[in-house]
Amino acid sequence: MSQLNLYSIFLFSLLVSQILDISQSQSLPDFCHPYDKKVLLKIKNKLGNPPSLMSWDPKTDCASWKDVQCGNNEGHVTSVSIIDALDVHGPIPPYFDHLYWLTSLNFINVPNLSGPIPSYFGSLTNLTAFFVSGTKLTGPIPGFLNRLTKLTQLDLSSNKLTGPIPNFLSQLKGLSYLDLSSNGLTGPVPTALAQLINLSYLQLKSNKLSGPIPGFLAQLKNLNTIDFSSNYLTGPIPEYLGHKAGLTTLALSNNLLIGPIPKSLGRSDLSMIKLSHNKLSGDASFLFDKANINIISVEIDYNFFKFDFTNVDLNRRLVAFNVSHNFIYGSLPKRFGQMWVDSVDVSYNQLCGPIPNGRRFKKVNLVVFSHNKCICGGPLPACK
């Protein structure tokens, strides 16, 4: 696995753990309200008393149960998370709506959970965090969500949801985190999302979304992460994306995008740029230049870029890039020899000449240099 992928996984894991542990910094009571305990035991019974909920022991106080938090002076349950429960099967049971003080409800990696998201969740109007991720839940994004107006984090990723992204999500004005990735969602990215002015994280990857990259993203001043990878988006990359202050991650890989990369992306706040597997063309050398001090990783593989790599003065903060499967020519930049040996891929281009500081790459997999015109040295045959 590349350094870039490991870095991305680390950032995502850190983000999720921070979201789920926000309330840990607050002082919590050491007791649980008896009514709430009875409700949780009913839920456990409806789920078939699975071993993953072993800590939900009627002989102990539910404030001590795994992933259960009691967050007010009366010991009412404010957070319930069912995580990595492979032994939970069937639909989400009733009774969660009897936990009137819930502010956080999460089902994460419960792969045998099925059926629709229950409509009774619409009565949990105190929720600020609602995560349903890694299940077999089906149906459209449910309309009751428009009643959960206190939500700041909504994650419905990696399920079996279908249909369009609904306009009613625009009523959740407090959302800062929205992840609808890895479903079967269709249609365009709705302009109604422009009303989510607090949004900082927007992930819609791995769906069946179509149409152009919407212009309304320019209005979301707090947005720092956009991931629309693995859809059917068309048209060019908008110039305004490079002018968005605070945007640090832009992922548009595996779409049908065309045209050149806007020059503005090279003068932006972006640190991670993922544009691989599109139909982009032209000169992308400016992304690697030392003037672009914010960029630390670039993926532009499987496109139609054509430029001379020879005189590019690589940004010293650049830690990873993949430019494979393009029409890049010339020789490798001088500072290439300072790159991490397992963080680059220049294969399937038209490059020639010696690998700078080739001894550093002696043990690297030859595939990252393969199918070029005449690269030599290092792990490859010596230059003539």
C-alpha positions as a Markdown table, in Angstrom:
| # | Residue | x | y | z |
|---|---|---|---|---|
| 1 | Met | 0.0 | 0.0 | 0.0 |
| 2 | Ser | 1.4 | 3.4 | -0.9 |
| 3 | Gln | 2.4 | 6.1 | 1.6 |
| 4 | Leu | -0.4 | 8.3 | 0.2 |
| 5 | Asn | -3.1 | 5.7 | 0.8 |
| 6 | Leu | -1.8 | 5.0 | 4.3 |
| 7 | Tyr | -1.8 | 8.7 | 5.0 |
| 8 | Ser | -5.4 | 9.0 | 3.7 |
| 9 | Ile | -6.6 | 6.1 | 5.8 |
| 10 | Phe | -4.9 | 7.6 | 8.9 |
| 11 | Leu | -6.6 | 11.0 | 8.4 |
| 12 | Phe | -10.0 | 9.4 | 7.9 |
| 13 | Ser | -9.6 | 7.2 | 11.0 |
| 14 | Leu | -8.5 | 10.1 | 13.0 |
| 15 | Leu | -11.4 | 12.2 | 11.8 |
| 16 | Val | -14.0 | 9.5 | 12.7 |
| 17 | Ser | -12.5 | 8.9 | 16.1 |
| 18 | Gln | -12.6 | 12.6 | 16.9 |
| 19 | Ile | -16.2 | 12.9 | 15.9 |
| 20 | Leu | -17.3 | 9.9 | 17.9 |
| 21 | Asp | -15.3 | 10.9 | 21.0 |
| 22 | Ile | -16.3 | 14.6 | 21.2 |
| 23 | Ser | -18.3 | 14.1 | 24.3 |
| 24 | Gln | -15.5 | 12.1 | 26.0 |
| 25 | Ser | -13.9 | 15.5 | 27.0 |
| 26 | Gln | -17.0 | 16.3 | 29.1 |
| 27 | Ser | -17.6 | 15.0 | 32.6 |
| 28 | Leu | -20.1 | 12.1 | 32.5 |
| 29 | Pro | -22.2 | 10.7 | 35.3 |
| 30 | Asp | -21.2 | 7.3 | 36.6 |
| 31 | Phe | -24.8 | 6.1 | 36.6 |
| 32 | Cys | -27.5 | 5.4 | 34.1 |
| 33 | His | -31.2 | 6.1 | 34.4 |
| 34 | Pro | -33.2 | 2.9 | 35.1 |
| 35 | Tyr | -35.7 | 3.7 | 32.3 |
| 36 | Asp | -33.0 | 4.1 | 29.7 |
| 37 | Lys | -31.4 | 0.9 | 30.8 |
| 38 | Lys | -34.6 | -1.0 | 30.3 |
| 39 | Val | -34.9 | 0.5 | 26.8 |
| 40 | Leu | -31.4 | -0.6 | 25.9 |
| 41 | Leu | -32.0 | -4.1 | 27.1 |
| 42 | Lys | -35.2 | -4.3 | 25.0 |
| 43 | Ile | -33.1 | -3.3 | 22.0 |
| 44 | Lys | -30.5 | -5.9 | 22.8 |
| 45 | Asn | -33.2 | -8.5 | 23.0 |
| 46 | Lys | -34.7 | -7.5 | 19.7 |
| 47 | Leu | -31.3 | -7.9 | 18.1 |
| 48 | Gly | -31.1 | -11.4 | 19.4 |
| 49 | Asn | -28.7 | -10.8 | 22.3 |
| 50 | Pro | -25.6 | -10.8 | 20.1 |
| 51 | Pro | -22.2 | -11.4 | 21.7 |
| 52 | Ser | -21.0 | -8.0 | 20.3 |
| 53 | Leu | -23.3 | -6.4 | 22.9 |
| 54 | Met | -22.0 | -8.6 | 25.8 |
| 55 | Ser | -21.2 | -5.5 | 27.8 |
| 56 | Trp | -24.9 | -4.6 | 27.9 |
| 57 | Asp | -25.3 | -6.7 | 31.1 |
| 58 | Pro | -28.5 | -6.2 | 33.1 |
| 59 | Lys | -26.4 | -6.8 | 36.3 |
| 60 | Thr | -24.3 | -3.7 | 35.6 |
| 61 | Asp | -25.0 | 0.0 | 35.2 |
| 62 | Cys | -25.4 | 1.0 | 31.6 |
| 63 | Ala | -23.1 | 3.9 | 32.1 |
| 64 | Ser | -20.3 | 1.3 | 32.1 |
| 65 | Trp | -21.5 | -0.4 | 28.9 |
| 66 | Lys | -19.3 | -0.2 | 25.8 |
| 67 | Asp | -20.2 | 2.7 | 23.5 |
| 68 | Val | -23.0 | 3.9 | 25.7 |
| 69 | Gln | -22.7 | 7.4 | 27.3 |
| 70 | Cys | -25.0 | 9.0 | 29.9 |
| 71 | Gly | -24.6 | 12.7 | 29.5 |
| 72 | Asn | -26.8 | 14.6 | 31.9 |
| 73 | Asn | -27.4 | 15.0 | 35.6 |
| 74 | Glu | -30.2 | 12.4 | 35.6 |
| 75 | Gly | -28.1 | 9.8 | 33.9 |
| 76 | His | -30.1 | 9.7 | 30.7 |
| 77 | Val | -28.4 | 8.0 | 27.8 |
| 78 | Thr | -27.1 | 10.6 | 25.3 |
| 79 | Ser | -25.0 | 8.4 | 23.0 |
| 80 | Val | -25.3 | 4.9 | 21.6 |
| 81 | Ser | -22.9 | 3.3 | 19.1 |
| 82 | Ile | -23.1 | -0.2 | 17.7 |
| 83 | Ile | -19.8 | -0.8 | 16.0 |
| 84 | Asp | -18.1 | -3.8 | 14.3 |
| 85 | Ala | -21.2 | -6.0 | 15.1 |
| 86 | Leu | -20.9 | -8.7 | 12.5 |
| 87 | Asp | -23.4 | -10.8 | 14.6 |
| 88 | Val | -26.2 | -8.4 | 14.3 |
| 89 | His | -28.8 | -9.4 | 11.7 |
| 90 | Gly | -32.0 | -8.0 | 10.3 |
| 91 | Pro | -33.6 | -4.6 | 10.5 |
| 92 | Ile | -33.0 | -1.9 | 13.0 |
| 93 | Pro | -35.4 | -2.7 | 15.9 |
| 94 | Pro | -37.8 | -0.3 | 17.6 |
| 95 | Tyr | -37.3 | 1.5 | 20.9 |
| 96 | Phe | -34.4 | 3.8 | 20.0 |
| 97 | Asp | -37.0 | 6.6 | 19.9 |
| 98 | His | -37.7 | 5.9 | 23.6 |
| 99 | Leu | -34.2 | 7.3 | 24.4 |
| 100 | Tyr | -35.4 | 10.8 | 24.3 |
| 101 | Trp | -32.2 | 12.5 | 25.3 |
| 102 | Leu | -30.0 | 10.9 | 22.5 |
| 103 | Thr | -27.7 | 13.4 | 20.8 |
| 104 | Ser | -25.5 | 10.8 | 19.1 |
| 105 | Leu | -26.7 | 7.5 | 17.4 |
| 106 | Asn | -24.2 | 5.4 | 15.4 |
| 107 | Phe | -24.3 | 2.1 | 13.5 |
| 108 | Ile | -20.8 | 1.6 | 12.0 |
| 109 | Asn | -19.7 | -1.6 | 10.3 |
| 110 | Val | -22.8 | -3.6 | 11.0 |
| 111 | Pro | -22.8 | -5.5 | 7.6 |
| 112 | Asn | -25.8 | -7.7 | 8.2 |
| 113 | Leu | -28.1 | -4.8 | 9.2 |
| 114 | Ser | -30.8 | -4.6 | 6.6 |
| 115 | Gly | -34.1 | -3.0 | 5.6 |
| 116 | Pro | -34.8 | 0.8 | 5.5 |
| 117 | Ile | -33.7 | 3.4 | 8.0 |
| 118 | Pro | -36.7 | 3.5 | 10.4 |
| 119 | Ser | -39.0 | 6.5 | 10.1 |
| 120 | Tyr | -39.4 | 6.8 | 13.8 |
| 121 | Phe | -35.8 | 8.1 | 14.0 |
| 122 | Gly | -37.4 | 11.4 | 12.9 |
| 123 | Ser | -38.6 | 11.9 | 16.5 |
| 124 | Leu | -35.0 | 12.0 | 17.8 |
| 125 | Thr | -34.8 | 15.7 | 17.3 |
| 126 | Asn | -31.9 | 16.2 | 19.8 |
| 127 | Leu | -29.5 | 14.3 | 17.6 |
| 128 | Thr | -26.4 | 16.2 | 16.6 |
| 129 | Ala | -24.5 | 13.2 | 15.2 |
| 130 | Phe | -26.1 | 10.4 | 13.1 |
| 131 | Phe | -23.9 | 7.7 | 11.6 |
| 132 | Val | -25.2 | 4.7 | 9.6 |
| 133 | Ser | -22.2 | 3.3 | 7.7 |
| 134 | Gly | -21.2 | -0.1 | 6.5 |
| 135 | Thr | -24.6 | -1.8 | 6.5 |
| 136 | Lys | -27.0 | -3.3 | 4.0 |
| 137 | Leu | -29.7 | -0.7 | 4.7 |
| 138 | Thr | -31.7 | 0.1 | 1.5 |
| 139 | Gly | -34.1 | 2.6 | 0.2 |
| 140 | Pro | -33.8 | 6.3 | -0.5 |
| 141 | Ile | -32.3 | 8.9 | 1.9 |
| 142 | Pro | -35.3 | 9.1 | 4.2 |
| 143 | Gly | -37.4 | 12.3 | 4.4 |
| 144 | Phe | -37.6 | 12.3 | 8.2 |
| 145 | Leu | -34.0 | 13.7 | 8.2 |
| 146 | Asn | -35.3 | 17.2 | 7.6 |
| 147 | Arg | -36.7 | 17.1 | 11.2 |
| 148 | Leu | -33.3 | 16.5 | 12.7 |
| 149 | Thr | -32.3 | 20.2 | 12.5 |
| 150 | Lys | -29.7 | 20.0 | 15.2 |
| 151 | Leu | -27.5 | 17.6 | 13.2 |
| 152 | Thr | -23.9 | 18.7 | 12.7 |
| 153 | Gln | -22.6 | 15.4 | 11.4 |
| 154 | Leu | -24.5 | 13.0 | 9.1 |
| 155 | Asp | -22.8 | 9.9 | 7.7 |
| 156 | Leu | -24.8 | 7.5 | 5.5 |
| 157 | Ser | -21.9 | 6.0 | 3.7 |
| 158 | Ser | -21.3 | 2.4 | 2.5 |
| 159 | Asn | -24.9 | 1.3 | 2.5 |
| 160 | Lys | -27.3 | 0.3 | -0.3 |
| 161 | Leu | -29.2 | 3.6 | -0.5 |
| 162 | Thr | -30.6 | 4.6 | -3.9 |
| 163 | Gly | -32.3 | 7.5 | -5.6 |
| 164 | Pro | -31.2 | 11.2 | -5.8 |
| 165 | Ile | -29.6 | 13.3 | -3.1 |
| 166 | Pro | -32.7 | 15.0 | -1.8 |
| 167 | Asn | -33.1 | 18.8 | -1.7 |
| 168 | Phe | -34.5 | 18.6 | 1.9 |
| 169 | Leu | -31.0 | 18.1 | 3.2 |
| 170 | Ser | -30.6 | 21.8 | 2.7 |
| 171 | Gln | -32.8 | 22.3 | 5.8 |
| 172 | Leu | -30.0 | 20.9 | 8.0 |
| 173 | Lys | -28.3 | 24.3 | 8.3 |
| 174 | Gly | -25.9 | 23.2 | 11.1 |
| 175 | Leu | -24.3 | 20.4 | 9.1 |
| 176 | Ser | -20.5 | 20.6 | 9.0 |
| 177 | Tyr | -19.8 | 17.0 | 8.0 |
| 178 | Leu | -21.8 | 15.2 | 5.3 |
| 179 | Asp | -20.8 | 11.8 | 3.9 |
| 180 | Leu | -23.1 | 9.9 | 1.5 |
| 181 | Ser | -20.3 | 7.9 | -0.2 |
| 182 | Ser | -20.4 | 4.3 | -1.4 |
| 183 | Asn | -24.1 | 4.0 | -2.2 |
| 184 | Gly | -26.2 | 3.9 | -5.4 |
| 185 | Leu | -27.2 | 7.5 | -5.5 |
| 186 | Thr | -28.0 | 9.0 | -8.9 |
| 187 | Gly | -28.6 | 12.3 | -10.5 |
| 188 | Pro | -26.7 | 15.6 | -10.2 |
| 189 | Val | -25.2 | 17.1 | -7.1 |
| 190 | Pro | -28.2 | 19.3 | -6.0 |
| 191 | Thr | -27.8 | 23.0 | -5.9 |
| 192 | Ala | -29.9 | 23.0 | -2.7 |
| 193 | Leu | -26.7 | 22.0 | -0.8 |
| 194 | Ala | -25.5 | 25.5 | -1.3 |
| 195 | Gln | -27.6 | 26.4 | 1.8 |
| 196 | Leu | -25.3 | 24.3 | 4.0 |
| 197 | Ile | -23.1 | 27.2 | 4.8 |
| 198 | Asn | -21.4 | 25.5 | 7.7 |
| 199 | Leu | -20.3 | 22.5 | 5.7 |
| 200 | Ser | -16.6 | 21.7 | 6.0 |
| 201 | Tyr | -16.5 | 18.1 | 4.8 |
| 202 | Leu | -18.4 | 16.8 | 1.8 |
| 203 | Gln | -17.9 | 13.3 | 0.5 |
| 204 | Leu | -20.1 | 11.9 | -2.2 |
| 205 | Lys | -17.6 | 9.4 | -3.8 |
| 206 | Ser | -18.5 | 5.9 | -5.2 |
| 207 | Asn | -22.1 | 6.6 | -6.3 |
| 208 | Lys | -23.6 | 7.1 | -9.8 |
| 209 | Leu | -23.9 | 10.9 | -9.7 |
| 210 | Ser | -23.8 | 12.7 | -13.1 |
| 211 | Gly | -23.6 | 16.2 | -14.6 |
| 212 | Pro | -20.9 | 18.8 | -14.1 |
| 213 | Ile | -19.1 | 19.8 | -10.9 |
| 214 | Pro | -21.6 | 22.3 | -9.4 |
| 215 | Gly | -20.8 | 26.0 | -9.1 |
| 216 | Phe | -22.4 | 26.4 | -5.7 |
| 217 | Leu | -19.4 | 24.9 | -4.0 |
| 218 | Ala | -17.8 | 28.4 | -4.3 |
| 219 | Gln | -20.3 | 29.7 | -1.8 |
| 220 | Leu | -19.4 | 27.2 | 0.9 |
| 221 | Lys | -16.7 | 29.3 | 2.7 |
| 222 | Asn | -15.9 | 26.7 | 5.3 |
| 223 | Leu | -15.4 | 23.7 | 2.9 |
| 224 | Asn | -12.0 | 22.1 | 3.4 |
| 225 | Thr | -12.6 | 18.6 | 1.8 |
| 226 | Ile | -14.4 | 17.7 | -1.4 |
| 227 | Asp | -14.5 | 14.1 | -2.6 |
| 228 | Phe | -16.6 | 13.3 | -5.6 |
| 229 | Ser | -14.4 | 10.4 | -6.8 |
| 230 | Ser | -15.9 | 7.4 | -8.7 |
| 231 | Asn | -19.0 | 8.9 | -10.2 |
| 232 | Tyr | -20.0 | 9.9 | -13.7 |
| 233 | Leu | -19.3 | 13.6 | -13.5 |
| 234 | Thr | -18.6 | 15.4 | -16.8 |
| 235 | Gly | -17.2 | 18.6 | -18.1 |
| 236 | Pro | -14.1 | 20.6 | -17.0 |
| 237 | Ile | -12.7 | 21.2 | -13.5 |
| 238 | Pro | -14.0 | 24.7 | -12.5 |
| 239 | Glu | -11.5 | 27.5 | -12.1 |
| 240 | Tyr | -13.0 | 28.6 | -8.8 |
| 241 | Leu | -11.9 | 25.5 | -7.0 |
| 242 | Gly | -8.4 | 26.9 | -6.9 |
| 243 | His | -9.6 | 30.1 | -5.4 |
| 244 | Lys | -11.4 | 28.6 | -2.5 |
| 245 | Ala | -9.5 | 29.6 | 0.7 |
| 246 | Gly | -9.2 | 26.7 | 3.1 |
| 247 | Leu | -9.9 | 23.9 | 0.6 |
| 248 | Thr | -7.1 | 21.4 | 1.4 |
| 249 | Thr | -8.4 | 18.2 | -0.2 |
| 250 | Leu | -9.8 | 17.8 | -3.7 |
| 251 | Ala | -10.6 | 14.3 | -5.0 |
| 252 | Leu | -12.2 | 13.9 | -8.4 |
| 253 | Ser | -10.7 | 10.7 | -9.6 |
| 254 | Asn | -12.6 | 8.1 | -11.7 |
| 255 | Asn | -15.0 | 10.4 | -13.4 |
| 256 | Leu | -15.4 | 11.6 | -17.0 |
| 257 | Leu | -13.8 | 15.0 | -16.6 |
| 258 | Ile | -12.2 | 16.7 | -19.6 |
| 259 | Gly | -9.9 | 19.6 | -20.5 |
| 260 | Pro | -6.9 | 21.1 | -18.7 |
| 261 | Ile | -6.3 | 21.5 | -15.0 |
| 262 | Pro | -7.0 | 25.1 | -14.0 |
| 263 | Lys | -3.9 | 27.0 | -13.2 |
| 264 | Ser | -5.6 | 28.2 | -10.0 |
| 265 | Leu | -5.1 | 24.8 | -8.5 |
| 266 | Gly | -1.4 | 25.3 | -8.4 |
| 267 | Arg | -1.8 | 28.6 | -6.4 |
| 268 | Ser | -4.3 | 27.3 | -3.9 |
| 269 | Asp | -4.5 | 26.1 | -0.4 |
| 270 | Leu | -4.8 | 22.5 | -1.6 |
| 271 | Ser | -2.5 | 19.9 | -0.1 |
| 272 | Met | -4.0 | 16.7 | -1.7 |
| 273 | Ile | -5.1 | 16.6 | -5.3 |
| 274 | Lys | -6.6 | 13.4 | -6.8 |
| 275 | Leu | -7.6 | 13.6 | -10.4 |
| 276 | Ser | -6.7 | 10.1 | -11.8 |
| 277 | His | -8.7 | 8.1 | -14.2 |
| 278 | Asn | -10.4 | 10.9 | -16.1 |
| 279 | Lys | -9.9 | 12.4 | -19.6 |
| 280 | Leu | -8.0 | 15.4 | -18.6 |
| 281 | Ser | -5.3 | 16.8 | -20.9 |
| 282 | Gly | -2.7 | 19.6 | -21.3 |
| 283 | Asp | 0.2 | 20.6 | -19.1 |
| 284 | Ala | 0.0 | 19.7 | -15.4 |
| 285 | Ser | 3.7 | 20.4 | -14.6 |
| 286 | Phe | 2.8 | 23.5 | -12.6 |
| 287 | Leu | 1.3 | 21.2 | -9.9 |
| 288 | Phe | 4.7 | 19.9 | -9.0 |
| 289 | Asp | 6.6 | 23.2 | -9.0 |
| 290 | Lys | 8.4 | 24.6 | -5.9 |
| 291 | Ala | 6.2 | 27.6 | -5.9 |
| 292 | Asn | 3.2 | 25.5 | -4.8 |
| 293 | Ile | 4.3 | 25.0 | -1.3 |
| 294 | Asn | 1.0 | 23.7 | 0.0 |
| 295 | Ile | 0.8 | 20.6 | -2.2 |
| 296 | Ile | 2.1 | 17.4 | -0.6 |
| 297 | Ser | 0.5 | 14.7 | -2.9 |
| 298 | Val | -0.7 | 14.6 | -6.4 |
| 299 | Glu | -2.5 | 11.8 | -8.3 |
| 300 | Ile | -3.0 | 12.5 | -12.1 |
| 301 | Asp | -2.5 | 9.0 | -13.5 |
| 302 | Tyr | -4.6 | 7.5 | -16.3 |
| 303 | Asn | -5.3 | 10.8 | -18.2 |
| 304 | Phe | -4.0 | 12.4 | -21.4 |
| 305 | Phe | -1.4 | 14.9 | -20.0 |
| 306 | Lys | 1.5 | 15.8 | -22.2 |
| 307 | Phe | 4.3 | 18.0 | -20.9 |
| 308 | Asp | 8.1 | 18.1 | -20.4 |
| 309 | Phe | 9.1 | 17.0 | -16.9 |
| 310 | Thr | 12.8 | 17.8 | -17.3 |
| 311 | Asn | 13.0 | 21.3 | -15.8 |
| 312 | Val | 10.3 | 21.1 | -13.2 |
| 313 | Asp | 11.8 | 22.3 | -9.9 |
| 314 | Leu | 9.9 | 19.9 | -7.5 |
| 315 | Asn | 8.3 | 21.3 | -4.4 |
| 316 | Arg | 10.3 | 20.2 | -1.4 |
| 317 | Arg | 7.2 | 19.4 | 0.6 |
| 318 | Leu | 5.9 | 17.0 | -2.1 |
| 319 | Val | 5.9 | 13.5 | -0.5 |
| 320 | Ala | 4.0 | 11.5 | -3.1 |
| 321 | Phe | 2.8 | 11.6 | -6.7 |
| 322 | Asn | 1.5 | 9.3 | -9.4 |
| 323 | Val | 1.7 | 10.5 | -13.0 |
| 324 | Ser | 1.6 | 7.0 | -14.7 |
| 325 | His | -0.3 | 6.3 | -17.9 |
| 326 | Asn | 0.0 | 9.7 | -19.5 |
| 327 | Phe | 2.2 | 11.2 | -22.3 |
| 328 | Ile | 4.8 | 12.9 | -20.1 |
| 329 | Tyr | 8.2 | 13.2 | -21.8 |
| 330 | Gly | 11.8 | 14.5 | -21.1 |
| 331 | Ser | 13.7 | 13.3 | -18.1 |
| 332 | Leu | 12.9 | 13.0 | -14.4 |
| 333 | Pro | 13.4 | 16.3 | -12.4 |
| 334 | Lys | 16.6 | 16.6 | -10.5 |
| 335 | Arg | 14.9 | 16.6 | -7.1 |
| 336 | Phe | 13.1 | 13.3 | -7.9 |
| 337 | Gly | 16.1 | 11.6 | -6.2 |
| 338 | Gln | 14.9 | 13.1 | -2.9 |
| 339 | Met | 11.4 | 11.5 | -3.1 |
| 340 | Trp | 10.3 | 8.7 | -0.9 |
| 341 | Val | 11.1 | 5.5 | -2.8 |
| 342 | Asp | 7.6 | 4.0 | -2.4 |
| 343 | Ser | 5.6 | 7.1 | -3.0 |
| 344 | Val | 6.1 | 7.7 | -6.7 |
| 345 | Asp | 4.9 | 6.1 | -10.0 |
| 346 | Val | 6.0 | 7.4 | -13.4 |
| 347 | Ser | 5.3 | 4.3 | -15.4 |
| 348 | Tyr | 3.7 | 4.3 | -18.9 |
| 349 | Asn | 5.0 | 7.6 | -20.1 |
| 350 | Gln | 7.7 | 8.7 | -22.6 |
| 351 | Leu | 10.4 | 9.6 | -20.1 |
| 352 | Cys | 14.1 | 9.1 | -20.8 |
| 353 | Gly | 17.5 | 9.5 | -19.1 |
| 354 | Pro | 19.0 | 8.5 | -15.7 |
| 355 | Ile | 17.0 | 8.3 | -12.4 |
| 356 | Pro | 18.4 | 11.1 | -10.2 |
| 357 | Asn | 20.1 | 9.6 | -7.2 |
| 358 | Gly | 19.2 | 6.2 | -8.6 |
| 359 | Arg | 20.9 | 4.3 | -5.7 |
| 360 | Arg | 18.0 | 5.3 | -3.4 |
| 361 | Phe | 15.7 | 3.4 | -5.7 |
| 362 | Lys | 17.7 | 0.2 | -5.9 |
| 363 | Lys | 15.1 | -1.9 | -4.1 |
| 364 | Val | 12.0 | -0.3 | -5.5 |
| 365 | Asn | 9.5 | -2.3 | -7.5 |
| 366 | Leu | 10.5 | -1.8 | -11.1 |
| 367 | Val | 6.9 | -1.4 | -12.2 |
| 368 | Val | 6.9 | 2.3 | -11.1 |
| 369 | Phe | 9.5 | 3.0 | -13.9 |
| 370 | Ser | 8.2 | 0.5 | -16.5 |
| 371 | His | 7.0 | 1.3 | -20.0 |
| 372 | Asn | 8.9 | 4.5 | -20.6 |
| 373 | Lys | 11.2 | 5.5 | -23.5 |
| 374 | Cys | 14.7 | 5.0 | -22.0 |
| 375 | Ile | 14.8 | 5.5 | -18.2 |
| 376 | Cys | 18.0 | 4.0 | -16.9 |
| 377 | Gly | 20.1 | 3.6 | -13.7 |
| 378 | Gly | 19.2 | 2.7 | -10.2 |
| 379 | Pro | 17.1 | -0.5 | -10.2 |
| 380 | Leu | 17.1 | -0.4 | -14.0 |
| 381 | Pro | 20.0 | -1.3 | -16.4 |
| 382 | Ala | 22.9 | 1.2 | -16.2 |
| 383 | Cys | 22.8 | 4.2 | -18.6 |
| 384 | Lys | 24.9 | 3.9 | -21.7 |
